[in-house]
């Protein structure tokens, strides 16, 4: 991998792409450090530090993770990439339900461009809603517990300016991500998420060290790094694992030419759903906490506050684990359609050796996918529970750096970026048989 990066910097146009990507990442981090107007910086930093050290900061932990800590500082890029992720997931789910979107998906690149345009519009709508919610919380002194005086002026116009600034920041993030996709290296949106998550890792590691005095702090610090590297190696192994289903294409005559007769395979990953089930489960776990926050005297609010607010509580872990398994099966079922795959294979003369085309192929693919999703969902659940178990064992704060969601994203984006760099290097340094 290191040799690939060295060779990449030796190639002029690839070096230019990498430097361009690094420049966009620097601009992205700068916007995550600049606060919106009408904010008391000193009071905000004090409140954000207290919230980060509190167990109740978990209410905003996922969005704060994807914003690189910018949310709890009300920065210009406070919403991060989260509205775009939510809009993409919503459009992906609606594609299965709405025939018009399904038809656009089958149209190829032109249809995908149309869906991307819809995603941008929905992202702006969600950005306005999220910005309004967080700015309203800050203005009403509800964004942080027992912390007031964050917003200077609580009249209508300054609040609207704050909302529009955050929404504009989300638009700029989308534009920067698309610039990376077009002129840089890797998927732009994924690189943006990778940047924000990696920005929180050093602070999280150092906070764990500072919680314990003297040599004990350094021992725990090195232990966490060692365990994190081992878990990362395991995640890389699972993310690269796949079940390859062989496919044979029959020979057919088209005019006077013979086509087909090739052998290929369908790669089914062990973790076919990626990080989406963890995001779904985390978002759903916030709903009862929001209910308890807005209606503290409502039925069940006391039980929710006692059992579902802290991430290291056994009830929270059990419910979170079950939700991840459920959403893993749910997301795989809507993203991989065995009926469509079997029909396409039959249409182009393909078949799985030993399996008849049509309905038997469909049943076989569904059977394999169900069996493969079982270890994949358990793997996701265990990875997501690791930081919660660490919080309970180490008595650490919510800034534990090697969380399940962050590890999956860091490893996934890192592997994808390295593969793209290596593929571009192979295009420029291809050696034929005569060389």
Secondary structure, 3 states (H helix, E strand, C coil): CHHHHHHHHHCHHHHHHHHHHHHHHHHHHHHCCCECCCECHHHHHHHHHHHHCCHHHHHHHHHHHHCCCCHHHCECCCCCCHHHHHHHHHHHHHHHHCHHHHHHHHCCHHHHHHHHHHHHHHHHHHHHHHHHHHHHHHHCCCCCCCCCCCECCCCHHHHHHHHHHHHHHHHHHHHHHHHHHHHCCCCHHHHHHHHHHHHHHHHHHHHHHHCCCHHHHHHHHHHHHHHHHHHHHHHHHHHHCEEEEEEEECCEEECCEEECCCEEEEEEECCCCCCHHHHHHHHHHHHHHHHHHHCCCCCCHHHHHHHCCCCCCHHHHHHHHHHHHHHHHHHHHHHCCHHHHHHHHHHCCEECCCCCCCHHHHHHHHHHHHHHHHHHHHHHHHHHHHHHHHHHHHCCCCCCCCCHHHHHHHHHHHHHHHHHHHHHHHHHCCCCCCC
